[in-house]
């Protein structure tokens, strides 16, 4: 009787251990997967910050070039950047592993210094320096996005999804930035109505780089919904830049029309990125 009881007890313990082991395996797999899903949400926050910084740059440059119609939009984007940086500061203590608190603090300091200069000494700052300072801030955010993908998502997904991840984390964000710089340079040109030789050379170089990035994204992730509308808008903008900007000193579009055209192309690329993100999320969750 005792031996039967002992055997029954032993059997019950073994069953319990087996059940625990069976249950623990999914938990081990879910932990990094949940982290990857959270990283996609963090990527959305970084997209909003990138978008606001890029728009603030373009509008600030148009203001510096003499178009005061962009002043209200510039103020609105400034408030949005402040809000998004504050949200990142609140999150960084416990959740963010792809950005050091010191780096975020430095970014916020540099952003506020730029805003102070734009308010106090806009003429001394100038168009080129305004573009350069904004672009340095954007480059840092792009670095966070790339680090987020490498550390939190790449180790979790299969090799077949790596090109899609790179397109979402690096190629398309870089494309938005190249187009964003073209928007800023072109906005100043459009306000003046004249394109200098250095500006013309810069716009042509940015156009070439944008085309290469667009082709890279198409090759890495062919037949992805959202690519065609974006490429059509980008090709239209590149045609404008290579036409008016490259052919002579006159720049036909007005500042508002050019800004809207460039913004439409950039927003289409952000929509393309969203399709990449949704595809990654569905693949990681196992849904079609």
C-alpha positions as a Markdown table, in Angstrom:
| # | Residue | x | y | z |
|---|---|---|---|---|
| 1 | Unk | 0.0 | 0.0 | 0.0 |
| 2 | Unk | 2.8 | 2.4 | 0.9 |
| 3 | Unk | 4.6 | 1.5 | -2.3 |
| 4 | Unk | 1.5 | 2.3 | -4.4 |
| 5 | Unk | 1.0 | 5.5 | -2.5 |
| 6 | Unk | 4.7 | 6.5 | -3.0 |
| 7 | Unk | 4.4 | 5.6 | -6.7 |
| 8 | Unk | 1.3 | 7.6 | -7.1 |
| 9 | Unk | 2.9 | 10.6 | -5.4 |
| 10 | Unk | 6.0 | 10.3 | -7.6 |
| 11 | Unk | 3.8 | 10.0 | -10.7 |
| 12 | Unk | 1.8 | 13.1 | -9.7 |
| 13 | Unk | 5.0 | 15.1 | -9.1 |
| 14 | Unk | 6.4 | 14.0 | -12.5 |
| 15 | Unk | 3.1 | 15.0 | -14.2 |
| 16 | Unk | 3.2 | 18.4 | -12.5 |
| 17 | Unk | 6.8 | 19.0 | -13.5 |
| 18 | Unk | 6.0 | 18.0 | -17.1 |
| 19 | Unk | 3.1 | 20.4 | -17.2 |
| 20 | Unk | 5.2 | 23.2 | -15.8 |
| 21 | Unk | 7.9 | 22.5 | -18.4 |
| 22 | Unk | 5.3 | 22.5 | -21.2 |
| 23 | Unk | 3.9 | 25.8 | -20.0 |
| 24 | Unk | 7.3 | 27.4 | -19.5 |
| 25 | Unk | 8.4 | 26.9 | -23.1 |
| 26 | Unk | 5.9 | 29.3 | -24.6 |
| 27 | Unk | 6.6 | 31.8 | -21.9 |
| 28 | Unk | 10.3 | 31.8 | -22.9 |
| 29 | Unk | 9.3 | 32.3 | -26.5 |
| 30 | Unk | 6.7 | 34.9 | -25.7 |
| 31 | Unk | 9.0 | 37.2 | -23.8 |
| 32 | Unk | 11.3 | 38.2 | -26.7 |
| 33 | Unk | 8.3 | 38.1 | -29.0 |
| 34 | Unk | 6.4 | 40.5 | -26.8 |
| 35 | Unk | 9.5 | 42.7 | -26.7 |
| 36 | Unk | 9.5 | 42.7 | -30.5 |
| 37 | Unk | 5.9 | 43.7 | -30.6 |
| 38 | Unk | 6.5 | 46.5 | -28.2 |
| 39 | Unk | 9.5 | 47.6 | -30.4 |
| 40 | Unk | 7.1 | 48.0 | -33.3 |
| 41 | Unk | 5.0 | 50.4 | -31.2 |
| 42 | Unk | 8.2 | 52.3 | -30.2 |
| 43 | Unk | 9.0 | 52.5 | -33.9 |
| 44 | Unk | 5.7 | 54.3 | -34.5 |
| 45 | Unk | 6.6 | 56.8 | -31.8 |
| 46 | Unk | 10.0 | 57.4 | -33.5 |
| 47 | Unk | 8.2 | 57.8 | -36.8 |
| 48 | Unk | 6.0 | 60.6 | -35.4 |
| 49 | Unk | 9.1 | 62.3 | -34.0 |
| 50 | Unk | 11.0 | 62.0 | -37.3 |
| 51 | Unk | 7.9 | 63.3 | -39.2 |
| 52 | Unk | 7.6 | 66.3 | -36.9 |
| 53 | Unk | 11.3 | 67.2 | -37.0 |
| 54 | Unk | 11.4 | 66.9 | -40.7 |
| 55 | Unk | 8.4 | 69.1 | -41.2 |
| 56 | Unk | 9.7 | 71.7 | -38.7 |
| 57 | Unk | 12.9 | 71.9 | -40.7 |
| 58 | Unk | 11.1 | 72.5 | -44.0 |
| 59 | Unk | 8.8 | 75.1 | -42.5 |
| 60 | Unk | 11.6 | 76.9 | -40.6 |
| 61 | Unk | 13.6 | 77.2 | -43.8 |
| 62 | Unk | 10.7 | 78.6 | -45.7 |
| 63 | Unk | 10.2 | 81.1 | -42.9 |
| 64 | Unk | 13.9 | 82.1 | -42.9 |
| 65 | Unk | 13.7 | 82.5 | -46.7 |
| 66 | Unk | 10.9 | 85.1 | -46.2 |
| 67 | Unk | 7.5 | 83.2 | -46.3 |
| 68 | Unk | 5.8 | 84.1 | -43.0 |
| 69 | Unk | 2.8 | 81.9 | -44.0 |
| 70 | Unk | 4.7 | 78.9 | -42.5 |
| 71 | Unk | 5.0 | 80.5 | -39.1 |
| 72 | Unk | 1.8 | 78.9 | -37.5 |
| 73 | Unk | 2.8 | 75.5 | -38.8 |
| 74 | Unk | 6.3 | 75.8 | -37.5 |
| 75 | Unk | 5.0 | 76.6 | -34.0 |
| 76 | Unk | 2.6 | 73.7 | -34.1 |
| 77 | Unk | 5.4 | 71.3 | -35.1 |
| 78 | Unk | 7.6 | 72.7 | -32.4 |
| 79 | Unk | 5.0 | 71.9 | -29.7 |
| 80 | Unk | 4.6 | 68.4 | -31.2 |
| 81 | Unk | 8.4 | 67.7 | -31.0 |
| 82 | Unk | 8.5 | 68.9 | -27.4 |
| 83 | Unk | 5.6 | 66.6 | -26.5 |
| 84 | Unk | 7.1 | 63.5 | -28.3 |
| 85 | Unk | 10.5 | 64.1 | -26.6 |
| 86 | Unk | 8.8 | 64.3 | -23.2 |
| 87 | Unk | 7.0 | 61.0 | -23.8 |
| 88 | Unk | 10.3 | 59.4 | -24.7 |
| 89 | Unk | 11.9 | 60.7 | -21.5 |
| 90 | Unk | 9.0 | 59.3 | -19.4 |
| 91 | Unk | 9.4 | 55.9 | -21.1 |
| 92 | Unk | 13.1 | 55.6 | -21.2 |
| 93 | Unk | 13.7 | 54.6 | -17.5 |
| 94 | Unk | 12.2 | 51.1 | -17.6 |
| 95 | Unk | 11.2 | 50.2 | -21.2 |
| 96 | Unk | 13.7 | 51.5 | -23.8 |
| 97 | Unk | 16.8 | 49.6 | -24.3 |
| 98 | Unk | 17.8 | 51.1 | -27.7 |
| 99 | Unk | 18.6 | 54.7 | -26.4 |
| 100 | Unk | 20.6 | 55.9 | -23.4 |
| 101 | Unk | 19.0 | 58.5 | -21.2 |
| 102 | Unk | 22.1 | 60.7 | -21.6 |
| 103 | Unk | 21.7 | 60.6 | -25.4 |
| 104 | Unk | 18.0 | 61.6 | -25.2 |
| 105 | Unk | 18.9 | 64.5 | -22.8 |
| 106 | Unk | 21.5 | 65.7 | -25.2 |
| 107 | Unk | 19.1 | 65.5 | -28.1 |
| 108 | Unk | 16.5 | 67.6 | -26.2 |
| 109 | Unk | 19.2 | 70.2 | -25.2 |
| 110 | Unk | 20.3 | 70.5 | -28.9 |
| 111 | Unk | 16.7 | 70.8 | -30.0 |
| 112 | Unk | 16.0 | 73.6 | -27.5 |
| 113 | Unk | 19.2 | 75.4 | -28.5 |
| 114 | Unk | 18.1 | 75.3 | -32.1 |
| 115 | Unk | 14.7 | 76.7 | -31.2 |
| 116 | Unk | 16.2 | 79.5 | -29.2 |
| 117 | Unk | 18.5 | 80.5 | -32.1 |
| 118 | Unk | 15.5 | 80.4 | -34.5 |
| 119 | Unk | 13.6 | 82.8 | -32.2 |
| 120 | Unk | 16.5 | 85.1 | -31.2 |
| 121 | Unk | 18.9 | 85.1 | -34.2 |
| 122 | Unk | 17.3 | 83.6 | -37.2 |
| 123 | Unk | 19.3 | 85.7 | -39.7 |
| 124 | Unk | 22.6 | 84.8 | -38.1 |
| 125 | Unk | 21.6 | 81.1 | -38.1 |
| 126 | Unk | 20.7 | 81.0 | -41.8 |
| 127 | Unk | 19.1 | 78.5 | -44.0 |
| 128 | Unk | 22.1 | 76.1 | -44.4 |
| 129 | Unk | 22.8 | 75.9 | -40.6 |
| 130 | Unk | 19.2 | 75.4 | -39.8 |
| 131 | Unk | 19.0 | 72.5 | -42.2 |
| 132 | Unk | 22.2 | 71.0 | -40.9 |
| 133 | Unk | 21.2 | 71.3 | -37.2 |
| 134 | Unk | 17.8 | 69.7 | -37.9 |
| 135 | Unk | 19.4 | 67.0 | -39.9 |
| 136 | Unk | 21.8 | 66.0 | -37.1 |
| 137 | Unk | 18.8 | 65.6 | -34.8 |
| 138 | Unk | 17.0 | 63.5 | -37.4 |
| 139 | Unk | 20.1 | 61.4 | -37.9 |
| 140 | Unk | 20.1 | 60.5 | -34.2 |
| 141 | Unk | 16.5 | 59.4 | -34.3 |
| 142 | Unk | 17.2 | 57.3 | -37.4 |
| 143 | Unk | 20.0 | 55.7 | -35.4 |
| 144 | Unk | 17.6 | 54.8 | -32.6 |
| 145 | Unk | 15.2 | 53.3 | -35.1 |
| 146 | Unk | 17.9 | 51.1 | -36.5 |
| 147 | Unk | 19.1 | 50.1 | -33.0 |
| 148 | Unk | 15.6 | 49.2 | -32.0 |
| 149 | Unk | 15.2 | 46.8 | -35.0 |
| 150 | Unk | 18.6 | 45.2 | -34.5 |
| 151 | Unk | 18.3 | 44.6 | -30.7 |
| 152 | Unk | 14.6 | 43.9 | -30.2 |
| 153 | Unk | 13.2 | 42.5 | -33.5 |
| 154 | Unk | 15.9 | 41.0 | -35.6 |
| 155 | Unk | 16.8 | 38.2 | -33.1 |
| 156 | Unk | 13.2 | 37.1 | -32.9 |
| 157 | Unk | 12.2 | 36.8 | -36.6 |
| 158 | Unk | 13.3 | 34.4 | -39.2 |
| 159 | Unk | 15.8 | 35.0 | -41.9 |
| 160 | Unk | 13.0 | 35.4 | -44.5 |
| 161 | Unk | 11.7 | 38.5 | -42.7 |
| 162 | Unk | 15.1 | 40.3 | -42.4 |
| 163 | Unk | 14.8 | 42.2 | -45.7 |
| 164 | Unk | 11.3 | 43.4 | -44.7 |
| 165 | Unk | 12.7 | 44.5 | -41.3 |
| 166 | Unk | 15.6 | 46.4 | -42.9 |
| 167 | Unk | 13.2 | 48.1 | -45.3 |
| 168 | Unk | 11.1 | 49.2 | -42.3 |
| 169 | Unk | 13.9 | 50.2 | -40.0 |
| 170 | Unk | 16.6 | 51.6 | -42.3 |
| 171 | Unk | 15.8 | 52.0 | -46.0 |
| 172 | Unk | 12.5 | 53.7 | -46.0 |
| 173 | Unk | 13.3 | 56.0 | -43.0 |
| 174 | Unk | 16.5 | 57.0 | -44.9 |
| 175 | Unk | 14.3 | 57.7 | -47.9 |
| 176 | Unk | 12.0 | 60.0 | -45.9 |
| 177 | Unk | 15.0 | 61.9 | -44.7 |
| 178 | Unk | 16.6 | 62.4 | -48.1 |
| 179 | Unk | 13.2 | 63.6 | -49.4 |
| 180 | Unk | 12.9 | 65.7 | -46.2 |
| 181 | Unk | 16.2 | 67.5 | -47.0 |
| 182 | Unk | 15.1 | 68.0 | -50.5 |
| 183 | Unk | 11.9 | 69.5 | -49.2 |
| 184 | Unk | 13.8 | 71.9 | -47.0 |
| 185 | Unk | 16.3 | 73.0 | -49.6 |
| 186 | Unk | 13.6 | 73.3 | -52.3 |
| 187 | Unk | 11.3 | 75.3 | -49.9 |
| 188 | Unk | 13.9 | 78.0 | -49.6 |
| 189 | Unk | 14.5 | 78.0 | -53.3 |
| 190 | Unk | 10.7 | 78.1 | -54.0 |
| 191 | Unk | 10.3 | 81.2 | -51.7 |
| 192 | Unk | 13.0 | 83.0 | -53.6 |
| 193 | Unk | 12.0 | 81.6 | -57.0 |
| 194 | Unk | 15.7 | 81.2 | -57.9 |
| 195 | Unk | 17.9 | 78.2 | -57.5 |
| 196 | Unk | 21.6 | 78.8 | -57.0 |
| 197 | Unk | 24.2 | 76.5 | -58.4 |
| 198 | Unk | 25.1 | 74.9 | -55.0 |
| 199 | Unk | 21.4 | 74.3 | -54.3 |
| 200 | Unk | 20.8 | 72.9 | -57.7 |
| 201 | Unk | 23.7 | 70.4 | -57.2 |
| 202 | Unk | 22.4 | 69.4 | -53.8 |
| 203 | Unk | 18.9 | 68.8 | -55.1 |
| 204 | Unk | 20.2 | 66.7 | -57.9 |
| 205 | Unk | 22.4 | 64.7 | -55.5 |
| 206 | Unk | 19.4 | 64.2 | -53.1 |
| 207 | Unk | 17.3 | 63.0 | -56.1 |
| 208 | Unk | 19.9 | 60.4 | -57.1 |
| 209 | Unk | 20.1 | 59.1 | -53.5 |
| 210 | Unk | 16.3 | 59.0 | -53.1 |
| 211 | Unk | 16.0 | 57.0 | -56.3 |
| 212 | Unk | 18.6 | 54.5 | -55.1 |
| 213 | Unk | 16.9 | 54.0 | -51.8 |
| 214 | Unk | 13.5 | 53.6 | -53.4 |
| 215 | Unk | 14.9 | 50.9 | -55.8 |
| 216 | Unk | 16.5 | 49.2 | -52.9 |
| 217 | Unk | 13.3 | 49.0 | -51.0 |
| 218 | Unk | 11.5 | 47.6 | -54.0 |
| 219 | Unk | 14.1 | 44.9 | -54.6 |
| 220 | Unk | 14.2 | 43.9 | -50.9 |
| 221 | Unk | 10.4 | 43.6 | -50.5 |
| 222 | Unk | 8.8 | 43.2 | -53.9 |
| 223 | Unk | 5.0 | 43.2 | -54.4 |
| 224 | Unk | 4.3 | 44.8 | -51.0 |
| 225 | Unk | 1.0 | 46.7 | -51.0 |
| 226 | Unk | 1.7 | 50.4 | -50.5 |
| 227 | Unk | 4.9 | 50.5 | -52.5 |
| 228 | Unk | 3.2 | 51.5 | -55.8 |
| 229 | Unk | 1.4 | 54.7 | -54.5 |
| 230 | Unk | 4.6 | 55.8 | -52.7 |
| 231 | Unk | 6.9 | 55.2 | -55.7 |
| 232 | Unk | 4.5 | 57.1 | -57.9 |
| 233 | Unk | 4.6 | 60.1 | -55.6 |
| 234 | Unk | 8.3 | 60.0 | -55.2 |
| 235 | Unk | 8.9 | 59.7 | -58.9 |
| 236 | Unk | 6.7 | 62.7 | -59.4 |
| 237 | Unk | 8.7 | 64.8 | -56.9 |
| 238 | Unk | 12.0 | 63.6 | -58.4 |
| 239 | Unk | 10.8 | 64.7 | -61.8 |
| 240 | Unk | 10.0 | 68.2 | -60.5 |
| 241 | Unk | 13.4 | 68.5 | -58.8 |
| 242 | Unk | 15.3 | 67.2 | -61.9 |
| 243 | Unk | 13.3 | 69.5 | -64.1 |
| 244 | Unk | 13.0 | 72.9 | -62.6 |
| 245 | Unk | 15.9 | 72.6 | -60.2 |
| 246 | Unk | 18.4 | 71.0 | -62.5 |
| 247 | Unk | 17.6 | 72.8 | -65.8 |
| 248 | Unk | 18.2 | 76.3 | -64.8 |
| 249 | Unk | 18.1 | 79.0 | -62.2 |
| 250 | Unk | 14.3 | 79.5 | -62.2 |
| 251 | Unk | 12.1 | 77.4 | -59.9 |
| 252 | Unk | 8.5 | 77.4 | -61.0 |
| 253 | Unk | 6.5 | 76.1 | -58.0 |
| 254 | Unk | 5.5 | 78.5 | -55.3 |
| 255 | Unk | 6.6 | 77.7 | -51.7 |
| 256 | Unk | 3.3 | 76.3 | -50.5 |
| 257 | Unk | 2.7 | 74.2 | -53.7 |
| 258 | Unk | 6.2 | 72.8 | -53.5 |
| 259 | Unk | 6.0 | 72.0 | -49.8 |
| 260 | Unk | 2.7 | 70.2 | -50.3 |
| 261 | Unk | 4.1 | 68.2 | -53.2 |
| 262 | Unk | 7.1 | 67.1 | -51.3 |
| 263 | Unk | 5.1 | 66.4 | -48.2 |
| 264 | Unk | 2.7 | 64.2 | -50.2 |
| 265 | Unk | 5.7 | 62.1 | -51.4 |
| 266 | Unk | 7.2 | 61.8 | -47.9 |
| 267 | Unk | 3.8 | 60.9 | -46.3 |
| 268 | Unk | 3.4 | 58.2 | -49.0 |
| 269 | Unk | 6.7 | 56.7 | -47.9 |
| 270 | Unk | 5.5 | 56.8 | -44.3 |
| 271 | Unk | 2.4 | 54.9 | -45.4 |
| 272 | Unk | 4.7 | 52.4 | -47.1 |
| 273 | Unk | 6.5 | 52.0 | -43.8 |
| 274 | Unk | 3.2 | 51.3 | -42.0 |
| 275 | Unk | 2.5 | 48.5 | -44.5 |
| 276 | Unk | 5.9 | 47.0 | -43.6 |
| 277 | Unk | 5.1 | 47.3 | -39.9 |
| 278 | Unk | 1.7 | 45.7 | -40.2 |
| 279 | Unk | 3.2 | 42.8 | -42.3 |
| 280 | Unk | 5.9 | 42.3 | -39.6 |
| 281 | Unk | 3.3 | 42.3 | -36.9 |
| 282 | Unk | 1.1 | 39.8 | -38.6 |
| 283 | Unk | 4.1 | 37.5 | -39.3 |
| 284 | Unk | 5.2 | 37.6 | -35.7 |
| 285 | Unk | 1.8 | 36.9 | -34.4 |
| 286 | Unk | 1.2 | 34.1 | -36.8 |
| 287 | Unk | -1.9 | 35.8 | -38.4 |
| 288 | Unk | -2.3 | 36.0 | -42.2 |
